[in-house]
Amino acid sequence: MLTFICVGIFMVYLDSTIVNVALPEIQQDLSADLTQLQWVINAYALVVACLLLTAGTLGDIFGRKRIFLGGLVGFLAASALCALAPNYEFLLVARVLQGAAGSIMIPVSLALVSTTYPQPAARARAIGIWAGIGGLALAAGPVLGGVLVDAFGWQSIFWVNLPFGLAALAVLAGKLAESKAPNRRRADITGQVLFVVAMATLVYGLIEASARGWSDPVILGSFVVAAVALAAFIAWELRSEDPMLPMNLFRSPVLVVAGAVNFLGLFGLYGSIFLLTFYLQEVNGLSTTEAGVRFLALNVSIMVFSYVASVAAAKFGPKVPILIGSLASAVGLFALAQLEPGSGFGSYWWAMALLGAGVSLVGAPATVALLASVRPEQAGTASGVSNTFRQVGSVFGVALTGTLLIQHLHDAVPGAMKNVRLDPAARGEATGLLSSGDLSAIAGLPEQARQPVRDAVAPIFTDGLQIGFTAAAVGTIIGGLLALVILPSRKKMAEARAAAADPTPGPADASRAASV
């Protein structure tokens, strides 16, 4: 049962990374620009981020087996729809459905693992395996995606889910026992709707601003709606008897900083994966498989240092590894910002590895600090908050770095194309496509014009990448500084854990209980 529960979770995490290396082929096949490709990634991640906190409650109310299997069926159906997509709009809707189903499976699967293994030692081992699946999927995504796309086309990255998912469905339907929470919470529908509106409109504004302009009424309106919805969400959560996101958690500065560090770490990671995909394939002309293999420098580093981070957090406390990880990520990102057209793998593999190490050294210790800052009975909710920060960070990473790149292309490509000898009509059409990030348009030009256009546009593209990498690096530095100033030392963290575990209520405990 653990194997097939993990198969389901592996697919959910895999589809957050496997799609990246397929983006250039999706762009060419479905005539999508760079802004639309941002949505292919972010539609999935945004829905997961928005629904994650509520999804676990649904399992408590309706039964974890029923909800997990329903999510699995929905995920497989949405995967088939993605593979069958005849156009960009169809693919986008299918990705939303895929993300919604995946968001249900993640928290419910952890509850299933916990109830399936009642013995503490066995449960700890099972949860360790469950937690490792995410790292394995992250590492496998670009390589597996590269092989599948080169061999069978981009649709195969979605078809591959079906045989494994159907096998998991067949086994779990017969073997898995049903379970519900003894004290069931009510789903916070109002809070969920407000949170979705706030996140969706904010991300829409960030992504579409590059095409419409930051002063466009639609963009300004989306930011206003996001601000109003976020304020309404906070007000509702403060007065709700059973809130989706208990606001009292944010009274802890440690939790706020740990959440911010997780957000900024995933912001840099996913923004970089998005940018590197286009650099490797569109600028340097690598095949999908060749690009996927190069991502191993990043992903193997994440797997190795995820274990190192846990050991370091236990030995030194969370502050030291977070500071080291933030510095490592910043150095790696600043190094990636120096990429030029044609840069060899030997000049940047170490920067990718350093980024992977840094993200890992930040992630686990930040979660340790977050969980140590709350009372034991709030650990489950705090874990959900941590995962939400991470998911939202990945969404904003792709949104903002992609927008910065597209804005630079809009500003610089028209001037560069003026110096290329090309028919005026063909130049105008190519300029429009290239300004939106569609470098596949070069293949449609007359053969004698392709290389001059590539030579003119490639340096502009890498300059845009540099802006995105630099923004991500600044974010990691801010996270490190917050950790340095606010996070407690190892000794103080130990004292906080001891106080939280003390069953004897004191004045501070009574005050905290009243506030809860």
ABEGO torsion letter per residue (X at the ends): XAAAAAAAAAAAAAAAAAAAAAAAAAAAAAGBBAAAAAAAAAAAAAAAAAAAAAAAAAAAAAEAAAAAAAAAAAAAAAAAAAAABABAAAAAAAAAAAAAAAAAAAAAAAAAAAAABABAAAAAAAAAAAAAAAAAAAAAAAAAAAAAAAAAEAAAAAAAAAAAAAAAAAAAAAABBBBBBABBBBBBAAAAAAAAAAAAAAAAAAAAAAAAEAABAAAAAAAAAAAAAAAAAAAAAAABABBABBAAAAABAAAAAAAAAAAAAAAAAAAAAAAAAAAAAAAAGBBAAAAAAAAAAAAAAAAAAAAAAAAAAAAAEAAAAAAAAAAAAAAAAAAAAABBBGBBAAAAAAAAAAAAAAAAAAAAAAAAAAAAABBAAAAAAAAAAAAAAAAAAAAAAAAAAAAAAAAAAAAAAAAAAAABBBBAAAAAAAAAAAAAGBAAAAAABBAAAAAAAAAAAAAAAAAAAAAAAAAAAAAAAAAAAAAAAABBBAAAAAAAAAAAABABBBAAAAAAAAAX
